[in-house]
Amino acid sequence: MKNLLIICPTFPPNNAVDMHRVRQGVNYWKSFGWNPIVVGVEPHLTEFPKEEILLKTIPQGLETYHVKAFSTKYTRKIGLGDLGLRSIHFYRKKVNKIINQKEKEGNSIQLIYFSTTTFSLCILGAYWKKKFKIPYIIDMQDPWHSEYYMTRPKSERPSKFWFSYRLHKFLEPIAMKKVNGIVSVSEGYCKNLQERYPTTITPQNCITLPFGAFDKDFEVADTLKYQNPFFVQNKKQIHLVYAGVAGEYMRTASSIIFEVIKKGLNKKKELYSKLKLHFIGTNYDSLNPSPRLLPIAKEFGVEDIVHEHVRRIDYLKVLHVLQKADGLLMFGTIDKNYTASKLYPYILSKKPICAIFYEKSSAVSILRKTNAGVVIPFLEENYNQDKINEAYTIFTDYLENIEETPKTDWKAFEPYTAKEMTRKQAEFFDKIINK
């Protein structure tokens, strides 16, 4: 059994999007010849919501360690909130100790795997590789250094963009020039890195793997005694749910659906007046918890059917709400590399899905292959009236048949399960360490 040391600072009970691949994978790694050892940050020192029930989704006896981090009570005074920068010193010390101890026991670490969007920690991979001769792999769930916001208006840039842009531009090469392999949710992220670091990152040491579908989450969610606070199911209304972060980068997709609804309220009022759209957990910024999609809905005059709950709710509670909805909405971005981690939970909910996505997104091909939902595709920011007419036809048909259970091809869906994704990771990791 080979030892896999996993750097995942937001591991449960944290409720953070970037820990789900690890949370799912630890249930299967041993069956594929790898013993997972997870190193996270002390939960109370992260700024993520805590969801204790998530601990029921990981196996008992999992070898887990926690490191400290400088408290934001003090670091915020100098404008520093980044979890990676706050914990990197403690990670270095703790992992040094773990590696040394494992070597003394004759049970050494074969590979270090960074699975986090706290990318600043990844520079430790180069340090540990030099010190201990251990290869490392980085999981790219988002871009690290990206030029995307440099092409956007200043009003659309995240807070502290000036600092973060320069920091990422400086740190990324430190990690990428020594990395042994890349796992990515998007083929586009791999290609960008191959162009940027051609001597170390090649097609042979990259693999594209989206998050997997993990049905155990629904089993645990079913044990929750949770009263859905957003709506009550009834035949007089059609409740559609979108759960997840949103923003200006989803303007194209959300504008298409709002314009379609505006048209529907004029042409098929009886059907469209039943609509209630619920957007949940759209803003992760605790300092500025303003609505993200409601202002766009107001531009089209359809705000009366929109309810936006900007605060995040627990992940398993989200699954509960999805199962109570009549249908589910998904919004993509104009970034062709964007993939939606929520896709698989949506499919497993067995609810009718309507996805408004960039035509070349992997989510579009997956939905079409599995027949798990309908797609309203777009190719550019500026869509014309023909596109709206096409979208109107698709969405109206979706609403008229919303009571039907999706005819999902579950055999076609098997390659997208968490177990299958972990198997592919294990094969990839074997290849990397055997080079």
C-alpha positions in Angstrom: 0.0 0.0 0.0 1.5 3.3 -1.1 1.1 6.4 1.1 -0.5 9.5 -0.4 -0.1 12.7 1.7 -2.9 15.0 0.8 -2.8 18.8 1.5 -6.4 19.9 1.9 -6.7 22.8 4.3 -10.5 23.0 4.2 -11.2 19.3 5.0 -14.5 18.6 6.9 -16.1 19.7 9.1 -15.4 22.7 6.9 -18.0 23.3 4.2 -15.9 24.5 1.3 -16.2 23.7 -2.4 -12.6 22.8 -2.9 -12.5 19.9 -0.4 -15.1 17.7 -2.1 -12.7 15.8 -4.3 -10.7 14.7 -1.3 -13.7 14.1 0.9 -15.1 11.7 -1.8 -11.8 10.1 -2.7 -10.8 9.0 0.8 -13.7 6.5 0.6 -12.0 4.7 -2.3 -8.2 5.3 -2.3 -7.3 2.2 -0.4 -9.2 -0.1 -2.9 -6.9 1.3 -5.6 -3.6 0.7 -3.7 -3.2 4.1 -2.0 -3.4 4.9 1.7 -4.7 8.5 2.1 -3.2 10.7 4.8 -5.0 14.1 5.0 -3.5 17.3 6.5 -5.9 20.1 7.0 -6.0 23.3 9.0 -7.6 23.4 12.4 -11.3 24.0 11.5 -11.8 26.9 13.9 -9.0 28.8 12.3 -10.6 28.8 8.8 -13.3 31.2 7.9 -15.5 28.6 6.2 -18.9 27.4 7.6 -18.7 24.3 9.7 -20.9 21.3 8.8 -20.3 18.5 11.3 -22.5 16.0 9.6 -20.0 15.9 6.7 -17.8 13.8 8.9 -20.3 11.0 8.4 -19.4 10.9 4.7 -15.7 10.0 5.4 -14.5 6.6 6.6 -13.7 5.9 10.2 -10.0 5.5 11.0 -8.9 7.9 8.2 -5.4 9.2 9.2 -5.9 12.9 9.6 -3.7 15.7 10.9 -4.4 19.4 11.5 -2.1 22.4 11.5 -2.4 25.8 13.0 -2.8 29.1 11.2 -2.3 32.7 12.2 -5.6 34.1 13.4 -7.4 36.6 11.2 -8.1 38.5 14.4 -4.5 39.8 13.9 -3.7 39.2 10.2 -6.8 41.2 9.1 -5.1 44.3 10.7 -2.5 44.1 7.9 -5.0 43.2 5.2 -4.1 39.5 5.2 -6.9 36.9 5.2 -5.6 34.2 2.8 -5.7 30.8 4.5 -2.6 29.6 2.7 -0.4 32.4 3.7 -1.7 32.2 7.3 -0.9 28.5 7.5 2.1 27.9 5.3 4.6 28.1 8.1 2.7 25.5 10.2 2.2 23.2 7.2 5.9 23.2 6.6 6.8 22.2 10.1 4.0 19.6 10.5 4.5 17.9 7.2 8.3 17.8 7.8 7.6 16.0 11.0 5.1 13.5 9.4 7.5 12.6 6.6 10.4 12.1 9.0 8.2 9.9 11.2 7.0 7.8 8.4 10.5 7.2 7.1 11.6 6.1 10.6 8.7 3.6 10.6 9.7 2.3 7.2 6.4 3.5 5.8 7.5 6.4 3.7 5.4 8.8 1.7 5.4 8.1 -2.0 3.5 11.2 -3.3 2.2 14.5 -2.1 -1.1 15.7 -3.5 -2.3 19.3 -3.2 -6.1 19.5 -3.6 -7.1 23.0 -2.7 -7.8 26.4 -4.2 -5.6 27.9 -1.5 -2.8 27.8 -4.1 -0.2 29.6 -2.1 0.4 26.4 -0.2 1.5 24.6 -3.4 4.9 26.2 -3.3 5.7 23.8 -0.5 5.6 21.1 -3.0 8.9 22.3 -4.5 10.4 22.6 -1.0 9.4 19.1 0.0 10.6 17.6 -3.3 14.0 19.2 -2.8 14.3 18.2 0.8 12.8 14.7 0.7 12.8 13.8 -3.0 9.1 13.2 -2.9 7.2 14.0 -6.1 4.0 16.2 -5.9 0.9 16.7 -7.9 -1.4 19.8 -7.9 -5.1 19.7 -8.4 -6.3 22.7 -10.5 -9.9 23.3 -9.6 -9.7 26.9 -10.6 -7.0 28.9 -12.4 -4.2 30.1 -10.1 -2.6 33.0 -11.9 -5.1 34.2 -14.5 -5.3 37.1 -16.9 -9.1 36.8 -17.0 -9.9 39.8 -14.8 -7.3 42.0 -16.6 -9.7 42.0 -19.6 -12.8 42.9 -17.4 -13.9 46.3 -16.1 -12.5 47.3 -12.8 -16.0 47.1 -11.3 -16.0 43.4 -11.9 -12.7 42.6 -10.4 -12.6 41.0 -6.9 -11.6 43.0 -3.9 -7.8 43.2 -3.4 -7.3 42.2 -7.0 -4.1 44.3 -7.3 -2.4 42.4 -4.6 -3.7 38.9 -5.4 -2.9 39.2 -9.1 0.8 40.0 -8.4 1.1 37.5 -5.6 -0.2 34.7 -7.8 2.0 35.7 -10.7 5.0 35.5 -8.4 4.1 32.2 -6.6 2.7 30.1 -9.4 6.1 29.5 -11.2 7.7 28.4 -7.9 5.3 25.5 -7.7 4.8 24.8 -11.4 8.4 24.6 -12.5 9.0 21.6 -10.2 5.6 19.9 -10.3 5.4 16.2 -11.4 1.8 16.2 -12.5 -1.4 18.2 -12.8 -5.0 17.0 -12.1 -7.5 19.5 -13.4 -11.3 20.0 -13.7 -10.8 21.6 -17.1 -8.7 20.6 -20.1 -8.3 24.3 -20.7 -6.5 24.8 -17.4 -4.0 22.1 -18.4 -3.4 23.6 -21.8 -2.8 27.1 -20.3 -0.2 25.6 -17.9 1.5 23.6 -20.7 1.9 26.8 -22.7 3.3 28.7 -19.6 5.6 25.9 -18.3 6.4 23.7 -21.4 9.5 22.1 -19.8 7.8 20.7 -16.8 4.1 20.4 -17.7 3.2 18.3 -20.7 0.1 16.4 -22.0 1.7 13.2 -20.5 1.7 14.5 -16.9 -1.7 16.1 -17.0 -5.2 14.6 -16.5 -8.6 16.2 -16.7 -11.0 14.9 -14.1 -14.1 16.8 -13.0 -15.5 16.2 -9.5 -17.3 12.9 -9.2 -20.9 12.0 -8.3 -21.1 10.8 -4.7 -24.5 9.2 -3.9 -23.5 8.7 -0.2 -24.1 12.4 0.3 -27.8 11.9 -0.5 -28.0 9.0 1.9 -26.7 11.2 4.7 -28.8 14.1 3.6 -31.9 11.9 3.9 -31.2 11.6 7.7 -31.4 15.3 8.2 -34.4 16.7 10.0 -34.4 19.9 8.0 -37.4 22.1 7.2 -36.9 23.7 3.8 -37.4 27.4 4.6 -37.5 28.7 1.0 -40.7 27.3 -0.4 -43.6 24.8 0.1 -44.3 22.5 -2.8 -47.7 22.9 -4.4 -49.4 22.4 -7.8 -50.0 26.1 -8.3 -46.3 27.1 -8.5 -43.2 25.8 -10.2 -40.2 26.2 -7.9 -36.8 26.3 -9.7 -33.6 26.3 -7.6 -30.1 27.5 -8.4 -27.6 26.8 -5.5 -24.1 28.2 -5.6 -22.0 31.3 -6.0 -23.0 33.8 -8.8 -21.8 37.1 -10.1 -21.3 39.3 -13.1 -19.4 36.5 -14.9 -22.8 34.7 -15.1 -24.5 37.7 -16.6 -24.9 36.3 -20.1 -26.5 33.0 -18.9 -28.8 34.6 -16.3 -29.8 37.4 -18.8 -30.8 34.8 -21.3 -33.1 33.1 -18.9 -34.6 36.3 -17.5 -35.3 37.6 -21.0 -36.9 34.3 -21.9 -39.1 34.5 -18.8 -40.1 38.1 -19.7 -41.1 36.9 -23.1 -43.0 33.9 -21.5 -45.0 36.2 -19.2 -46.3 37.9 -22.3 -46.9 34.9 -24.5 -47.8 32.1 -22.0 -48.7 34.0 -18.9 -50.6 31.1 -17.3 -47.5 28.9 -17.4 -44.9 31.4 -16.7 -46.7 33.1 -13.9 -46.4 29.9 -11.9 -42.6 30.4 -11.8 -40.7 31.0 -8.6 -36.9 31.2 -8.9 -34.8 30.5 -5.8 -31.1 31.5 -5.8 -29.3 30.2 -2.7 -25.8 30.9 -1.4 -24.9 33.3 -4.3 -22.4 35.5 -2.4 -19.4 34.1 -0.4 -18.3 37.6 0.6 -19.3 38.0 4.2 -18.2 41.6 4.2 -20.5 42.6 1.3 -23.4 40.1 1.2 -25.3 41.8 -1.6 -27.5 40.1 -4.1 -25.8 38.9 -7.3 -28.7 37.8 -9.5 -31.6 39.9 -8.3 -30.2 43.1 -9.8 -30.0 41.4 -13.2 -33.6 40.2 -12.9 -34.7 43.7 -12.1 -33.2 44.9 -15.4 -35.7 42.6 -17.2 -38.6 43.4 -14.9 -38.9 39.9 -13.6 -37.7 40.5 -10.0 -41.1 39.6 -8.5 -40.6 35.9 -9.3 -37.0 35.9 -7.9 -36.0 35.1 -4.3 -32.3 35.4 -3.6 -30.9 34.1 -0.4 -27.3 35.3 -0.6 -25.9 33.4 2.4 -24.6 29.9 2.0 -26.4 27.0 3.7 -24.9 23.7 4.7 -24.0 21.5 1.7 -26.2 18.6 2.7 -29.1 21.0 3.4 -28.6 22.2 -0.2 -29.1 18.6 -1.4 -32.2 18.4 0.6 -33.6 21.6 -1.0 -32.7 20.3 -4.5 -34.8 17.2 -3.9 -37.7 19.4 -2.9 -37.6 21.6 -6.0 -39.7 21.1 -9.1 -36.6 21.8 -11.2 -33.0 23.0 -11.1 -31.3 25.8 -13.0 -27.6 25.9 -13.8 -25.7 29.0 -15.0 -22.4 28.9 -16.8 -19.9 31.7 -17.7 -18.4 32.9 -21.0 -15.2 31.2 -19.9 -15.0 28.1 -22.0 -12.9 26.4 -19.3 -15.6 26.8 -16.6 -16.9 23.6 -15.2 -19.7 23.4 -12.6 -18.9 21.2 -9.6 -22.6 21.2 -8.8 -23.4 19.3 -12.0 -23.3 15.8 -10.4 -25.3 16.5 -7.3 -27.9 18.1 -9.6 -28.0 14.9 -11.7 -28.2 12.6 -8.6 -31.1 14.6 -7.3 -33.1 13.2 -10.2 -34.8 16.5 -10.8 -35.3 18.1 -14.2 -32.3 20.3 -15.0 -32.1 23.3 -17.3 -28.6 24.4 -17.9 -27.6 27.7 -19.6 -24.0 27.1 -20.5 -21.2 28.1 -22.9 -21.6 25.6 -25.8 -18.0 24.2 -25.5 -18.2 23.7 -21.7 -17.7 20.1 -20.5 -21.0 20.4 -18.6 -22.9 20.6 -21.9 -21.4 17.4 -23.3 -21.9 15.5 -20.0 -25.6 16.5 -19.9 -26.1 15.5 -23.5 -24.3 12.2 -23.1 -26.3 11.2 -20.0 -29.6 12.7 -21.1 -29.8 14.2 -17.6 -31.1 17.6 -18.5 -31.9 20.2 -21.2 -29.3 22.7 -22.4 -29.6 26.3 -23.6 -26.2 26.9 -25.2 -24.5 30.2 -26.0 -21.3 31.1 -27.7 -20.7 34.8 -26.8 -21.6 37.6 -24.5 -23.8 39.3 -27.1 -26.7 37.0 -28.0 -29.3 38.0 -30.6 -33.1 37.7 -30.8 -32.8 34.4 -32.7 -30.9 32.9 -29.7 -33.7 34.2 -27.3 -36.4 32.6 -29.5 -34.5 29.3 -29.5 -34.0 29.5 -25.7 -37.7 30.3 -25.3 -38.7 27.2 -27.2 -36.4 25.0 -25.1 -37.3 26.5 -21.8 -41.1 26.4 -22.5 -40.9 22.7 -23.4 -38.9 22.2 -20.2 -41.6 23.8 -18.0 -44.4 22.0 -19.7 -42.8 18.7 -19.0 -41.3 19.5 -15.6 -43.4 16.9 -13.7 -41.7 14.1 -15.7 -38.7 12.3 -14.1 -35.5 12.8 -16.1 -34.7 9.8 -18.4 -31.1 9.8 -17.3 -28.9 7.2 -18.9 -27.3 5.9 -15.7 -24.9 3.5 -17.6 -23.5 6.5 -19.4 -23.3 8.3 -16.1 -21.0 5.6 -14.5 -17.7 7.2 -15.7 -18.6 10.3 -13.7 -19.0 8.7 -10.3 -16.6 9.5 -7.5 -15.3 6.0 -7.4 -14.5 6.0 -11.1 -12.8 9.4 -10.8 -10.7 8.1 -7.9 -9.7 5.0 -9.9 -8.5 7.2 -12.8 -6.6 9.4 -10.3 -4.9 6.3 -8.8 -3.8 5.1 -12.2 -2.4 8.5 -13.0 -0.6 8.7 -9.7 1.0 5.3 -10.3 2.2 6.5 -13.6 3.7 9.6 -12.1 5.7 7.8 -9.4 6.9 5.1 -11.8 8.5 7.5 -14.3 
